[in-house]
């Protein structure tokens, strides 16, 4: 779908929502969908790679734990 068609469809939907008094409800639905997309794309949901420390041992987690273990 080209961007022009997408813009036309979004404009038509917004006009219909405004005409029927449902624009605030539609705006809220879009905001919730954006929030869900951001939440699902957070880096905390990605897998973690093991970090090789100075001693050559693998560890993961915060750096403060690794430093405390090596000091």
C-alpha positions in Angstrom: 0.0 0.0 0.0 1.4 3.4 -1.0 1.8 6.2 1.4 -0.8 8.3 -0.5 -3.4 5.6 0.0 -2.5 5.2 3.6 -2.8 9.0 4.2 -6.2 9.0 2.4 -7.5 6.2 4.5 -6.3 7.8 7.7 -7.9 11.1 6.7 -11.2 9.5 5.9 -11.2 7.6 9.2 -10.4 10.8 11.1 -13.2 12.7 9.3 -15.8 9.9 10.0 -14.7 9.7 13.7 -15.0 13.5 14.1 -18.4 13.6 12.4 -19.7 10.9 14.7 -18.2 12.4 17.8 -15.8 9.5 18.3 -12.5 11.3 17.6 -11.3 11.3 21.2 -12.0 7.5 21.4 -10.1 6.9 18.2 -7.2 9.1 19.3 -7.0 7.2 22.6 -7.0 3.8 20.7 -4.1 5.0 18.5 -2.1 6.2 21.6 -2.6 2.8 23.3 -1.4 1.0 20.2 1.7 3.2 20.0 2.4 2.6 23.7 2.1 -1.2 23.2 4.4 -1.1 20.2 7.0 0.8 22.2 6.7 -1.6 25.1 7.1 -4.6 22.9 10.2 -3.2 21.2 12.1 -2.4 24.5 15.6 -3.7 24.6 14.9 -5.4 27.9 12.9 -8.0 26.0 15.9 -8.8 23.8 18.2 -11.6 24.6 21.5 -10.8 26.3 24.9 -11.7 25.0 27.5 -13.0 27.5 30.2 -10.5 28.4 33.8 -11.7 28.6 35.5 -10.3 31.7 39.2 -9.6 32.2 39.7 -13.1 33.7 38.1 -14.7 30.6 35.0 -15.9 32.4 31.6 -15.3 31.0 29.2 -13.3 33.1 26.0 -11.3 32.5 24.2 -8.7 34.4 25.2 -5.3 35.7 28.8 -4.1 35.5 28.8 -3.4 39.3 28.4 -7.1 40.0 31.3 -8.0 37.7 33.5 -5.3 39.2 32.8 -6.4 42.8 33.6 -10.0 41.8 37.0 -9.0 40.3 38.1 -6.6 43.0 
